[in-house]
Amino acid sequence: ARRVAHAAHASRRRRPRGLRRRGAALHRPQPGRRAGQPRGSRARDAGRGLQRGLDRPPRRAPLASDGDPGDWFGDSVSISGDTILVGAREDDGFGSAYVFVREGDGWVEQAKLSASDAESMDAFGAAVAISGETAVVGAYLNDDAGSASGAAYVFVRDGTAWTQQQKLVAGEAITQGWFGYSVTIDGETSVV
C-alpha cells in the first residue's frame, strides 16, 4: 500500500516556479515580468531603462585572432577598466594570454602575451590577472624548479606594447607545487 501511495504522489509533480496554468496549457510570464507581476510595473520599466541606457555593456565578445578549437581560450579572464586579459592555456601547445581593449561597443585585440621561455605543456594562461598597466599570467605546470613546480610572469604595458618584466617562481619551489595556479594583482602588489 505504501508503494502505491508513493507512486500516486510522484505522478502529481509540482510545476516549475514561474509557470502558471491558463486553461489546459502552461504559460511562462512575458520576458521582463515575474509571474503575477502586473503589466506596466515599475520594476519592469526600470529594467527597460537600463537596457536602453548608455551604461549598456559592449555587445561583441572578444575572440582570439588566431584561435583554434582546443586552445582553452577564456579558461581564465580578468578585467581592469577598459582592458580584458583572457587566458588560453593550450594555445599552440604552449599557452598564451590575449589583451583586448574596449573600442566603441566591442573589444579589439591589442596584444598576445607569451612566456619568453615557453615550453610545451606549461599551461601558460591557466590563470590571469590585470590591474592598470600590469598583467600577471600563471603557468602552473612550468617545470624549471621541478616537475610542475610552476611559475608566473609579469607583463607591463607601455602605450600599446606589452613586455615581459619578470618571471616569478616560488622561493622554496617543490615538485607538484603548482605555483601560478591562481594569480591576482592590485596596483603594485601581486599574489601567486
C-alpha positions, 0 to 999 in steps of 0.5 A: 500500500505504501508503494502505491501511495508513493507512486500516486504522489510522484505522478502529481509533480509540482510545476516549475516556479514561474509557470502558471496554468491558463486553461489546459496549457502552461504559460511562462510570464512575458520576458521582463515580468515575474509571474503575477507581476502586473503589466506596466510595473515599475520594476519592469520599466526600470529594467527597460531603462537600463537596457536602453541606457548608455551604461549598456555593456559592449555587445561583441565578445572578444575572440582570439585572432588566431584561435583554434578549437582546443586552445582553452581560450577564456579558461581564465579572464580578468578585467581592469577598466577598459582592458580584458586579459583572457587566458588560453592555456593550450594555445599552440601547445604552449599557452598564451594570454590575449589583451583586448581593449574596449573600442566603441561597443566591442573589444579589439585585440591589442596584444598576445602575451607569451612566456619568453621561455615557453615550453610545451605543456606549461599551461601558460594562461591557466590563470590571469590577472590585470590591474592598470598597466600590469598583467600577471599570467600563471603557468602552473605546470612550468617545470624549471624548479621541478616537475610542475613546480610552476611559475608566473610572469609579469607583463607591463604595458607601455602605450600599446606594447606589452613586455615581459618584466619578470618571471616569478617562481616560488622561493622554496619551489617543490615538485607538484607545487603548482605555483601560478595556479591562481594569480591576482594583482592590485596596483603594485602588489601581486599574489601567486 
